[in-house]
Amino acid sequence: MTAYFDENETQSVEDRQIHQGRRMRRMLREGSEKSKRFKAILDGAGVDPETFRFPDDMAKLPVISREKLVEWELAEPPYGGLDDPDAEIDRIFISPGPVYEPHLGEDDPLWARAYKAAGVQKGDIALNAFSYHMVAAGLTFHNGLRKVGATVIPSGAAGREQQVQLIRDLKPTVFSGTPSFLMSIIEKAEELNFRFGTDFRIKKACFAAEPLLPNVRETLEKKYGIDTYTMYGATEVGDIGFECGEKKGWHICEEVYVEIVDPVTGQAVPPGELGEIVVTRFNSLFFLVRFGTGDLSRLIAESCPCGRSSYRLDGIAGRVGEAVKVRGLFVAPSQLRALMKAWPEEALQILVDREDDKDVLTARLFSPALPTDALMETFRKNFRETCTVGIDKLEWVDRKEWDDQTPMIVDQRKWG
């Protein structure tokens, strides 16, 4: 078994910059020819694809936030005018906002580099517990697993007891999903009198969509003998980084260009300095350049003993702006405002916290009178339809307690 997905992972920093520069200029050229909105972005920034200097001229281009992307897609559905209208689209994913994400075929090694670095290979059977319903996660992780030769069980969002049955009957060796869901499956298995570490064959877990807390990693590795790896990405740009066996940061994928920028100025900051993760994915379908993830991190420029030559991301240190990620899905103020148009007499605040290593979403409904149970149930349903994630706790608060200074979203989670 080779240690790397391909030779690009060990190319020199200079060669990588040359290759990325070529891909960037090609993307700018194609985008300016095929997308009026993208051409307007380039013209507004004074950028000419033919004379573009990479990476020096990246800072001339604006950082595009998720809120801005949602705004564009609402104004010009389905893709905000950033797509190639003549491209043959393989599939379309939907994420909260809504944001529609066109995908080509499976030539792009989405997530395959991450699974390869984790040692997943032919002969492995992987339980893929990411959702396959509308969102990109299930299928893109599935395809990454197949690209490294693993057999995939598409368990998706099946209930815990069914997941335990699949693990017992089909004997997977790899778990792919969120850490909180694996812990929940283990809890259910133990309720059913199984000893997870000895009765089952899962010895490797690849996590994304939520943080892997140190105490959870220690429990999984020491108590259950599961070798854990984390992966990092965003629905709008796909996979961004992944851990190798050293587990000292996320190696940046070869298909993206990552900058760490000052959230105020949009200018790149030096390695080691905290800033917002800004990502450009090289492609010829969806011309999204300098996407601001809203996540804060640092670049690690030092070489890694694994031999991969890419810079690494030093985990996530926090968030920029008001949007938060809950159980792997973003909830943004724009969604809450859209939801509350149907509830003109009420106001809404959501609180996000962690309990037993799981995200907990509390919705505080500010209403002039105590709502009936039926009304509260309707609100829960409307919230899930608009924001995709469900409410864990719903509280009534007198409308008089709300004022214009009350934040719509409060993230009370503490990481680390």
VEXDREN-2710 file (C-alpha; in Angstrom, 1 decimal):
% VEXDREN-2710
k/r/px/py/pz
1/MET/0.0/0.0/0.0
2/THR/1.4/3.4/-1.0
3/ALA/1.3/6.1/1.6
4/TYR/-0.2/8.8/-0.6
5/PHE/-3.2/9.2/-2.9
6/ASP/-1.0/10.5/-5.7
7/GLU/2.4/12.1/-6.3
8/ASN/0.9/15.6/-6.1
9/GLU/0.9/15.3/-2.3
10/THR/4.7/15.3/-2.1
11/GLN/5.5/17.8/-4.9
12/SER/7.7/20.8/-4.0
13/VAL/6.1/24.0/-2.7
14/GLU/7.3/25.8/-5.9
15/ASP/5.8/23.2/-8.2
16/ARG/2.5/23.3/-6.3
17/GLN/2.3/27.1/-6.7
18/ILE/3.0/26.9/-10.5
19/HIS/0.3/24.2/-10.9
20/GLN/-2.2/26.2/-8.8
21/GLY/-1.5/29.4/-10.7
22/ARG/-2.2/27.7/-14.0
23/ARG/-5.5/26.2/-12.7
24/MET/-6.5/29.6/-11.2
25/ARG/-5.9/31.5/-14.4
26/ARG/-7.8/28.9/-16.4
27/MET/-10.7/29.1/-13.9
28/LEU/-10.7/32.9/-14.1
29/ARG/-10.6/32.8/-17.9
30/GLU/-13.5/30.3/-18.2
31/GLY/-15.5/32.0/-15.5
32/SER/-15.3/35.4/-17.2
33/GLU/-16.4/33.9/-20.5
34/LYS/-19.3/31.8/-19.1
35/SER/-20.7/33.8/-16.1
36/LYS/-21.8/37.4/-16.2
37/ARG/-21.7/37.7/-12.4
38/PHE/-18.2/36.3/-12.2
39/LYS/-17.1/38.7/-15.0
40/ALA/-18.6/41.5/-13.0
41/ILE/-16.7/40.4/-9.9
42/LEU/-13.4/40.4/-11.9
43/ASP/-14.1/43.7/-13.5
44/GLY/-15.0/45.3/-10.2
45/ALA/-11.7/44.1/-8.7
46/GLY/-9.7/45.2/-11.8
47/VAL/-8.6/41.6/-12.4
48/ASP/-7.6/40.4/-15.9
49/PRO/-7.3/36.6/-16.2
50/GLU/-4.6/37.0/-18.8
51/THR/-2.3/39.1/-16.6
52/PHE/-3.3/37.6/-13.2
53/ARG/-0.3/37.0/-10.9
54/PHE/-0.8/34.1/-8.6
55/PRO/-0.9/34.2/-5.6
56/ASP/-0.1/37.9/-5.4
57/ASP/-3.3/39.1/-7.0
58/MET/-5.7/36.9/-5.0
59/ALA/-6.1/39.7/-2.5
60/LYS/-7.7/41.9/-5.2
61/LEU/-10.7/39.6/-5.3
62/PRO/-13.4/40.0/-2.7
63/VAL/-14.0/37.4/0.0
64/ILE/-17.5/35.9/-0.6
65/SER/-19.3/35.0/2.5
66/ARG/-22.0/32.4/2.8
67/GLU/-24.6/35.1/3.4
68/LYS/-23.6/36.8/0.2
69/LEU/-23.8/33.5/-1.7
70/VAL/-27.3/32.9/-0.3
71/GLU/-28.3/36.5/-1.3
72/TRP/-27.1/35.9/-4.9
73/GLU/-28.8/32.5/-5.2
74/LEU/-32.1/34.0/-4.0
75/ALA/-31.8/36.9/-6.5
76/GLU/-30.7/34.7/-9.4
77/PRO/-31.7/31.0/-8.7
78/PRO/-30.5/28.4/-8.8
79/TYR/-26.7/29.1/-8.6
80/GLY/-26.5/32.9/-8.2
81/GLY/-25.2/33.3/-11.8
82/LEU/-21.8/31.7/-10.8
83/ASP/-22.3/28.6/-12.9
84/ASP/-21.5/27.5/-16.5
85/PRO/-25.0/27.3/-17.9
86/ASP/-23.9/24.9/-20.6
87/ALA/-22.2/22.3/-18.3
88/GLU/-23.7/18.9/-17.9
89/ILE/-24.4/18.6/-14.2
90/ASP/-24.2/15.2/-12.6
91/ARG/-26.1/16.0/-9.4
92/ILE/-27.4/19.0/-7.4
93/PHE/-27.1/19.1/-3.6
94/ILE/-29.0/21.4/-1.3
95/SER/-27.8/23.0/1.9
96/PRO/-29.6/25.4/4.3
97/GLY/-30.1/28.9/2.9
98/PRO/-31.0/27.4/0.6
99/VAL/-27.8/27.0/-1.3
100/TYR/-27.9/24.9/-4.5
101/GLU/-24.6/23.1/-5.3
102/PRO/-24.0/21.8/-8.8
103/HIS/-21.6/18.9/-9.1
104/LEU/-19.9/17.4/-12.2
105/GLY/-18.9/13.7/-12.3
106/GLU/-16.6/12.0/-9.9
107/ASP/-13.2/12.8/-11.4
108/ASP/-12.5/15.1/-8.4
109/PRO/-11.1/12.9/-5.6
110/LEU/-13.5/14.4/-3.0
111/TRP/-12.5/13.1/0.4
112/ALA/-10.4/10.3/-1.1
113/ARG/-7.1/11.9/0.1
114/ALA/-8.5/12.0/3.6
115/TYR/-9.4/8.4/3.7
116/LYS/-6.1/7.4/2.1
117/ALA/-4.2/9.3/4.7
118/ALA/-6.2/7.5/7.4
119/GLY/-5.1/4.2/6.0
120/VAL/-8.5/3.1/4.5
121/GLN/-8.0/0.7/1.7
122/LYS/-9.3/-2.2/-0.4
123/GLY/-10.6/-4.9/1.9
124/ASP/-12.0/-2.4/4.4
125/ILE/-15.8/-2.2/4.9
126/ALA/-16.9/1.3/5.8
127/LEU/-20.1/2.3/7.6
128/ASN/-20.9/5.7/6.1
129/ALA/-23.3/7.4/8.6
130/PHE/-23.4/10.8/6.9
131/SER/-26.8/11.8/5.6
132/TYR/-27.6/11.0/2.0
133/HIS/-30.7/13.2/1.9
134/MET/-30.3/16.2/-0.3
135/VAL/-27.0/17.4/1.3
136/ALA/-23.6/16.6/-0.3
137/ALA/-22.2/14.7/2.7
138/GLY/-23.4/11.1/2.2
139/LEU/-22.6/10.7/-1.5
140/THR/-19.4/12.7/-1.5
141/PHE/-17.9/10.8/1.4
142/HIS/-19.2/7.6/-0.1
143/ASN/-17.4/8.3/-3.4
144/GLY/-14.2/9.1/-1.5
145/LEU/-14.3/5.8/0.2
146/ARG/-14.9/3.9/-3.0
147/LYS/-11.9/5.7/-4.6
148/VAL/-9.6/4.2/-2.1
149/GLY/-11.1/0.7/-2.6
150/ALA/-13.4/0.4/0.5
151/THR/-16.7/-1.3/0.4
152/VAL/-19.4/1.1/1.6
153/ILE/-22.5/0.5/3.8
154/PRO/-24.7/3.6/3.1
155/SER/-26.3/3.7/6.5
156/GLY/-26.9/7.4/6.5
157/ALA/-29.2/8.7/9.1
158/ALA/-30.6/5.3/10.2
159/GLY/-31.5/5.0/13.8
160/ARG/-29.0/3.9/16.4
161/GLU/-30.4/0.4/16.9
162/GLN/-30.3/-0.3/13.1
163/GLN/-26.8/1.0/13.0
164/VAL/-25.8/-1.5/15.7
165/GLN/-27.4/-4.3/13.7
166/LEU/-25.5/-3.3/10.6
167/ILE/-22.3/-3.2/12.5
168/ARG/-23.0/-6.6/14.0
169/ASP/-24.2/-8.3/10.8
170/LEU/-21.9/-6.7/8.1
171/LYS/-18.8/-6.3/10.2
172/PRO/-17.5/-2.9/9.0
173/THR/-13.9/-2.0/9.9
174/VAL/-14.3/1.8/9.4
175/PHE/-16.8/4.3/10.7
176/SER/-17.4/7.5/8.7
177/GLY/-19.6/10.1/10.3
178/THR/-19.6/12.5/13.3
179/PRO/-18.0/11.7/16.6
180/SER/-21.2/12.4/18.6
181/PHE/-23.1/9.9/16.5
182/LEU/-20.5/7.2/16.9
183/MET/-20.5/7.7/20.7
184/SER/-24.3/7.5/20.6
185/ILE/-24.1/4.2/18.6
186/ILE/-21.7/2.8/21.1
187/GLU/-24.0/3.8/23.9
188/LYS/-26.9/2.0/22.2
189/ALA/-24.7/-1.1/21.6
190/GLU/-23.8/-1.2/25.3
191/GLU/-27.5/-0.9/26.2
192/LEU/-28.0/-4.0/24.1
193/ASN/-25.3/-5.8/26.0
194/PHE/-22.6/-5.7/23.3
195/ARG/-18.9/-4.8/24.1
196/PHE/-18.2/-2.4/21.3
197/GLY/-14.4/-2.7/21.5
198/THR/-14.3/-6.5/21.4
199/ASP/-17.6/-7.7/19.8
200/PHE/-17.3/-5.5/16.7
201/ARG/-14.6/-4.9/14.1
202/ILE/-14.5/-1.1/13.8
203/LYS/-10.9/-0.1/14.3
204/LYS/-10.8/3.2/12.5
205/ALA/-13.0/6.2/12.4
206/CYS/-13.0/9.2/10.1
207/PHE/-14.9/12.3/11.4
208/ALA/-16.1/15.5/9.9
209/ALA/-18.9/18.1/10.3
210/GLU/-18.2/18.7/14.1
211/PRO/-15.2/19.0/16.4
212/LEU/-13.6/15.9/17.8
213/LEU/-13.0/16.9/21.5
214/PRO/-9.8/15.6/23.1
215/ASN/-11.7/13.6/25.8
216/VAL/-13.8/11.9/23.1
217/ARG/-10.8/11.0/21.1
218/GLU/-9.1/9.6/24.1
219/THR/-12.1/7.5/25.0
220/LEU/-12.5/6.1/21.5
221/GLU/-8.8/5.3/21.1
222/LYS/-8.0/4.0/24.6
223/LYS/-11.2/2.4/25.7
224/TYR/-12.5/1.1/22.4
225/GLY/-9.3/0.7/20.4
226/ILE/-10.5/2.9/17.5
227/ASP/-7.9/4.9/15.6
228/THR/-9.5/8.3/14.9
229/TYR/-8.9/10.8/12.1
230/THR/-10.6/14.2/11.4
231/MET/-11.4/15.8/8.1
232/TYR/-12.4/19.3/7.3
233/GLY/-14.5/20.8/4.5
234/ALA/-17.5/23.0/3.6
235/THR/-20.5/22.1/1.5
236/GLU/-19.8/25.0/-0.8
237/VAL/-16.2/24.0/-1.7
238/GLY/-15.9/20.3/-0.7
239/ASP/-13.0/18.8/1.1
240/ILE/-10.4/21.3/2.4
241/GLY/-8.0/19.4/4.7
242/PHE/-7.4/16.1/6.5
243/GLU/-5.2/14.5/9.2
244/CYS/-2.4/12.1/8.5
245/GLY/-1.0/9.6/10.9
246/GLU/0.9/12.3/12.7
247/LYS/-2.5/14.0/13.7
248/LYS/-0.9/17.5/13.9
249/GLY/-3.2/19.6/11.8
250/TRP/-5.1/19.2/8.5
251/HIS/-3.1/18.8/5.3
252/ILE/-4.6/21.0/2.6
253/CYS/-6.1/19.2/-0.3
254/GLU/-4.5/19.6/-3.7
255/GLU/-7.8/20.6/-5.4
256/VAL/-8.1/23.8/-3.3
257/TYR/-6.2/27.0/-2.6
258/VAL/-6.5/28.1/1.0
259/GLU/-5.7/31.5/2.5
260/ILE/-5.8/32.6/6.1
261/VAL/-7.0/36.2/5.9
262/ASP/-7.7/39.2/8.2
263/PRO/-11.6/39.0/8.4
264/VAL/-11.8/42.8/8.2
265/THR/-9.4/43.6/5.3
266/GLY/-9.4/40.3/3.4
267/GLN/-5.6/40.4/3.2
268/ALA/-3.7/37.2/3.8
269/VAL/-1.9/36.9/7.1
270/PRO/1.4/35.0/7.6
271/PRO/1.6/31.4/8.7
272/GLY/1.0/31.1/12.5
273/GLU/-1.3/34.1/12.6
274/LEU/-5.0/33.6/13.3
275/GLY/-7.5/34.5/10.6
276/GLU/-10.5/33.4/8.5
277/ILE/-10.1/30.3/6.3
278/VAL/-10.8/31.4/2.7
279/VAL/-11.0/28.7/0.0
280/THR/-10.9/28.6/-3.7
281/ARG/-11.7/25.2/-5.3
282/PHE/-10.4/24.9/-8.9
283/ASN/-13.3/23.8/-11.1
284/SER/-15.0/24.6/-14.4
285/LEU/-18.6/24.4/-13.3
286/PHE/-19.2/26.7/-10.3
287/PHE/-17.0/29.8/-10.3
288/LEU/-16.8/30.5/-6.6
289/VAL/-13.5/32.2/-5.8
290/ARG/-12.3/33.2/-2.3
291/PHE/-15.2/31.7/-0.3
292/GLY/-15.1/32.8/3.3
293/THR/-15.8/29.8/5.5
294/GLY/-16.3/31.8/8.6
295/ASP/-13.9/29.5/10.5
296/LEU/-10.8/30.8/12.2
297/SER/-7.5/29.0/12.0
298/ARG/-3.8/29.3/11.5
299/LEU/-1.5/27.9/8.8
300/ILE/1.3/25.5/9.8
301/ALA/4.2/26.0/7.3
302/GLU/6.6/23.5/8.9
303/SER/7.2/20.2/7.1
304/CYS/5.3/17.1/8.3
305/PRO/7.1/13.8/9.0
306/CYS/4.5/12.1/6.9
307/GLY/6.2/13.5/3.7
308/ARG/3.2/15.5/2.4
309/SER/4.5/18.9/1.4
310/SER/1.3/20.9/1.7
311/TYR/0.7/23.5/4.4
312/ARG/-1.6/22.4/7.2
313/LEU/-4.5/24.0/9.1
314/ASP/-4.2/24.2/12.8
315/GLY/-7.8/23.1/13.6
316/ILE/-10.6/25.5/14.2
317/ALA/-10.2/28.3/16.8
318/GLY/-13.7/29.8/16.4
319/ARG/-16.1/31.5/14.0
320/VAL/-16.3/34.9/12.2
321/GLY/-19.7/36.5/12.0
322/GLU/-23.1/35.3/13.2
323/ALA/-23.7/32.0/11.3
324/VAL/-23.1/28.9/13.4
325/LYS/-22.8/25.2/12.5
326/VAL/-25.1/22.9/14.4
327/ARG/-24.7/19.1/14.0
328/GLY/-22.8/19.7/10.8
329/LEU/-25.3/22.2/9.3
330/PHE/-25.1/26.0/9.2
331/VAL/-27.8/28.1/10.8
332/ALA/-27.6/31.8/9.7
333/PRO/-29.6/34.9/10.6
334/SER/-31.0/35.1/7.1
335/GLN/-32.7/31.8/7.6
336/LEU/-34.2/32.9/10.9
337/ARG/-35.4/36.2/9.4
338/ALA/-37.1/34.2/6.5
339/LEU/-38.7/31.9/9.1
340/MET/-40.1/34.7/11.2
341/LYS/-41.9/36.4/8.2
342/ALA/-44.6/33.9/8.9
343/TRP/-44.6/34.8/12.6
344/PRO/-44.9/38.6/12.5
345/GLU/-46.0/39.1/16.1
346/GLU/-43.1/36.9/17.5
347/ALA/-39.3/37.3/17.6
348/LEU/-36.7/34.5/17.8
349/GLN/-33.4/33.8/19.4
350/ILE/-31.5/30.5/19.2
351/LEU/-28.9/29.3/21.7
352/VAL/-26.4/26.6/20.8
353/ASP/-24.6/24.7/23.5
354/ARG/-23.0/21.3/24.1
355/GLU/-24.4/18.6/26.4
356/ASP/-22.7/15.2/26.7
357/ASP/-20.5/16.0/23.7
358/LYS/-23.6/16.7/21.5
359/ASP/-24.8/20.0/20.0
360/VAL/-28.0/21.2/21.6
361/LEU/-30.2/23.9/19.9
362/THR/-32.6/25.9/22.1
363/ALA/-35.1/28.2/20.4
364/ARG/-36.5/31.1/22.5
365/LEU/-39.8/32.2/21.0
366/PHE/-40.6/35.8/22.1
367/SER/-44.4/36.0/21.9
368/PRO/-47.1/38.3/23.4
369/ALA/-49.0/35.4/24.8
370/LEU/-48.1/31.8/25.8
371/PRO/-48.4/29.7/22.6
372/THR/-50.6/26.6/22.6
373/ASP/-48.9/23.2/22.3
374/ALA/-50.2/23.0/18.7
375/LEU/-48.7/26.3/17.8
376/MET/-45.3/25.3/19.3
377/GLU/-45.4/22.1/17.3
378/THR/-46.1/24.0/14.2
379/PHE/-43.2/26.3/14.9
380/ARG/-40.9/23.3/15.4
381/LYS/-42.0/22.0/12.0
382/ASN/-41.5/25.4/10.3
383/PHE/-38.0/25.7/11.9
384/ARG/-36.8/22.3/10.6
385/GLU/-38.2/23.0/7.1
386/THR/-36.4/26.4/6.9
387/CYS/-33.2/25.6/8.8
388/THR/-32.9/21.8/8.2
389/VAL/-31.8/21.1/11.8
390/GLY/-34.3/20.4/14.5
391/ILE/-35.0/22.2/17.8
392/ASP/-34.0/20.3/20.9
393/LYS/-35.6/22.7/23.4
394/LEU/-38.3/25.3/22.7
395/GLU/-38.9/28.1/25.3
396/TRP/-41.5/30.8/25.5
397/VAL/-40.4/34.3/26.5
398/ASP/-42.6/37.3/26.9
399/ARG/-42.4/39.5/23.8
400/LYS/-41.6/42.5/26.0
401/GLU/-38.2/40.9/26.8
402/TRP/-37.1/41.4/23.2
403/ASP/-35.4/44.5/21.8
404/ASP/-33.4/45.4/18.8
405/GLN/-30.2/44.7/20.6
406/THR/-31.1/41.1/21.3
407/PRO/-28.8/38.8/19.2
408/MET/-30.6/36.3/17.0
409/ILE/-27.9/33.6/17.5
410/VAL/-25.8/32.9/20.6
411/ASP/-23.2/30.2/20.5
412/GLN/-22.4/29.1/24.0
413/ARG/-20.2/26.2/23.1
414/LYS/-16.7/26.0/24.5
415/TRP/-14.2/24.0/22.5
416/GLY/-11.1/22.3/23.9
END
